[in-house]
Amino acid sequence: MKVLIPSPLLSYTSVKEVHATGRDLSALLVDLDRQFPGIRFRVVDEQDRLRPHMRFFVNGEQVFDLATALTPRDEVTLVQALSGG
């Protein structure tokens, strides 16, 4: 499936769009980390929870659970939230 990568993570992928597989978001992250070592740790913490600044969208809808099921036709977008004052 198509995965869109946010600018802060381009140091891992070098491109804004990559392809990965997985039956759910957790498995997708494992495949992304296999292809681009280190990227998973930037998205999830040591307890396998999404980092507070990361957002996932599947087919344009925000999802919060790494167990969210995926199909090969889905489009997954990773977004890094901005903060500051």
Secondary structure, 3 states (H helix, E strand, C coil): CEEECCHHHHHHHCCCEEECCCCEHHHHHHHHHHHCCCHHHHHECCCCCECCCEEEEECCEEECCCCCECCCCCEEEEEECCCCC
